[in-house]
């Protein structure tokens, strides 16, 4: 019986130890060097989450290559538009995409048709350049219904989910007009060259109206402007007529041109007429514009602009952000740069690619650039 009692005590102790071990295990307490069941689950979940993110990024990277992108332009007149289109092309190629460009030649109904066509042809993304809400809204909403992202440039659009880029047009107008006022001593007679019906022009007009109120002694004696297939030539002819109307030195102090095509035409007319007392202040910049700005015999002495290639590149980046699955802001304003003849070298001609060496902030914008984009390099 004593042995039986002893065996009972041993079994009892073993039972207590076993129960205690089970309780400890259930509470997640392990001896040193072991991983708890909870930690194992956490590690597995974290690893799985990280793997999923990497897989998603890899899938996105793979999916971004070969995307078909449509660029629908209202017009492609002048070197500014051409360099903008080059910037779009370079950035699309950087991401391994294929670009198709449609030019409406200022025909707004044709522009609407091209946007519709891009949707029907199932392009992966759509970029628009200029255009009116009437021409663009219906087609853009159709694109959204078909999950095709859209990024617009210089259009008065207010459609949720559509990112609209603009150049800071009011700022550009302010920069050039303030320089004009300073050079003229706050008084004089000016010619305004501007055209209605374009989003950037309307914003520039807002700044011009404020300028007129601020400087009442600067009088507008003539105003004209039209967009055509030969804008610079048409402007030159009209400016020649105005110079004949005001033939004496001092009749005209300066010309404010709200578009580089206007500035080119006006400057050529002034140079041919030998009216070197008249100065031109313009907006926008291209390689051709820069040559005129550097020419000491040219009337065009200052301009405000955003690098047209940068505009194209930034617009594409925002489209690819959308294609990558990211949310983008509805309005993006690009910061303009003011360029004067005095800022430029006198011993050599420079291009817009070199302009950043002389004018701080020009070109090379990183706006819209994301960390994941660094793996895509320019060709």
Residue, then its C-alpha position, 0 to 999 in steps of 0.5 A: x500500500x505504501x508503494x501504491x501511495x508513492x506511485x499515486x503521489x508521483x502520478x499526481x505530480x506529473x499531472x500537475x506539471x503537465x497541466x502547468x506546461x499546457x497553461x504556459x503554452x496557452x499563454x504563449x510563454x516559451x523558454x529562451x531561444x524559442x519563438x512564440x506562436x504569436x510572433x510566428x504568425x506576425x512574422x509570417x503576416x509581415x513577410x507575406x505583406x512585404x512580398x505582396x507589395x513587392x509582387x504588386x510593384x513588379x506587376x505594375x512595373x511589368x504592366x506599365x511597359x507597352x502602354x498605348x498613350x494618346x496625345x490629343x492636341x488642339x494645335x501644333x503651331x510654332x516651336x513651343x508646341x513642337x518642343x512640348x510634344x517632344x517632351x511628351x514623347x521622351x517621357x512616354x518612351x522612358x516608361x516603355x510606352x507607345x505614343x500616338x498624337x492627334x492634332x485637331x488644327x484648332x478644330x474643336x469638334x475634331x478635337x472632341x472626335x479624337x478624344x472619343x476615338x482614343x476611348x473607342x480604340x482602348x488607349x491605356x491613357x489620354x493626354x490633352x493639350x488645350x481645348x475647351x470644356x465643350x470639346x473635351x468634357x463628354x469624351x473625358x467622362x466616357x474615358x473615365x467610364x472605361x477606366x482610362x485615365x486622363x491628364x489635361x494641359x491648359x484647359x479650363x476643366x473641372x472634372x473630378x479625377x482629371x489632373x489639369x496642368x497649367x503654367x502659372x499663366x497669371x504669374x508669367x503675365x505679371x513678371x513680364x508686365x512688371x518689367x515693362x512698367x519698370x523699363x518704361x518708368x511707369x508711363x507710356x503707350x503700349x500695344x497688346x497682342x492677345x487672343x480670347x478663347x484659350x484657357x492660358x490666355x484668359x488667365x493672362x488677361x486677368x493679370x493684364x487687367x490688374x496691370x492696367x489698374x495699377x499703372x493708369x499712366x501706361x495707355x493701351x493704344x492698340x490691341x489685336x491677335x488671332x491664332x492661325x496656321x501662320x500666327x507669327x506671319x499674320x502678327x507681323x503684317x498687323x504690327x507693320x500696319x500699326x507702326x505706320x499708324x504710329x510712325x513717330x518715335x515715342x508713339x509706341x513705348x512697348x509691345x506686350x505679347x501674350x504668346x511667343x508666336x505673337x512676340x516673334x511676329x511683332x519683333x520682326x516687324x519692329x526690326x524691319x521698320x528700324x523702330x529700335x526704341x520699341x521693346x517687346x515683352x513676351x510669354x513662352x520660350x523655345x529654341x527659336x525664341x531664345x535666338x531672337x532674345x539673344x539677338x541685340x538687334x531684336x526688339x524682344x528683350x524679356x519673356x516668362x516661360x516654363x520649359x515646354x519639354x518639362x511641361x510634356x514630361x511632367x504631364x506624362x508623369x502624372x498620367x503614369x502615376x494614375x496608371x500605377x494606381x496612385x491618386x493625383x491632385x486635380x490641379x498642378x501649377x508649373x512654376x514659370x521662369x523669367x528670362x531677360x536678354x541681360x541674363x544671357x551670354x553675349x559671345x555665343x548662342x545657347x539652346x533651351x537645353x543649355x539655358x539652365x546654366x545661365x538662368x536658375x530654375x530652367x528645365x530639369x523639373x522633378x515635378x511629378x517624379x516618384x521614387x518608383x520612377x527612378x528605375x525607368x531611364x531615358x533612352 
